[in-house]
């Protein structure tokens, strides 16, 4: 499909609901952007397109300067059935490509969702395809609100975002399995509750790591002490051995001298 003014650098993904996402390069400036293209060919076009435009305009109004959410730079159409939005982009990869989230990246992702909720926006589709990690480790969350329009999920709420977040954290972060199970069991319903649980997990991991480190140094100290004891015992044993050898040499020497005296005495007597 020809999108005037842009060359498709690569297709990031598409889904069965008519959304295709591309990394594109503007022909004139050579700058890279993310382009999200919605296909309304098989939908009740006018109503859905109006919803799509309203969603993007509302997002553009309330999300304008937040580091973990992209700004919409252009809202346009390819033809009557295909609408797209152009969003800012930094060099990076989707979480689907990168595979894992570091602890700090998890916090950035949660912060992005918190900001959306504070602005009254439910994301609805927090997935590895919509999470972008830049080359310098910044997390950007794309696709806010689209599921409500394209997937027909009008009753999506904040709790659905939290559960999607927990799923992402359990599948893609370096959080320990037991901690991930705790998140699922506690079942937080707000971002604030999730952040408190994650902070609790961090503290427990830090305590566990401190205990492991202390145990390591304790074992090392015990080992060093045992090694020193063994050296002292070996030295003492060597000293005792040397003493025994000296004593034995003196005994032998005394015996030799005694024999020599006896021979001399016998010689003079005879």
Beta strands, then each sheet from edge to edge (+ up, - down):
strand 1: 6-14
strand 2: 19-26
strand 3: 32-39
strand 4: 72-79
strand 5: 82-88
strand 6: 92-94
strand 7: 131-134
strand 8: 139-141
sheet 1: 1+ 2- 3+ 5- 4+
sheet 2: 6+ 7- 8+
end
